[in-house]
Amino acid sequence: MDALYARISGNPAFHALQARRSRLAWTLCAGVLTAYYGFILMIAYAPDTFRKPLHADTSVTLGVVWGAAVVLVSVGLTGMYVWRANREFDRLNARILEEAHRAPLG
């Protein structure tokens, strides 16, 4: 099993896959953190903005809409990662494993 791990970790395609997956994960993480911290900063520095109702005949405020939008952004970015992982990363991972299993032992 150690030989298999060595072949995988020595494969340049594996390192490229790790870098691509990590870059995407950090980018999406930055998006989620921006949404959440932006929401919190708006609450801290402009609370009156979130208190405003959407229109005169409702009790739903902009804060409720923005809060729901933050959750939807998080779900959407997670979905983007899953979509790309299923579409691209899984295929590359399978190719790397296939190459590692085909390589001669030693």
Residue pairs with C-beta under 8 A, 6 or more apart in sequence:
3 105
3 106
4 100
4 101
7 99
7 100
7 103
8 14
8 96
8 97
8 100
11 96
11 99
11 100
13 92
13 95
13 96
13 99
14 96
17 89
17 92
17 93
17 96
20 88
20 89
21 85
21 89
24 81
24 84
25 81
28 77
28 78
28 80
28 81
31 73
31 77
32 73
32 74
32 77
35 69
35 70
35 73
35 74
36 70
36 74
39 66
39 67
39 70
42 49
42 50
42 66
43 50
43 63
49 62
49 63
50 61
50 62
50 63
50 66
51 61
51 62
51 63
52 61
52 62
53 59
53 60
53 61
53 62
54 60
54 61
54 62
54 65
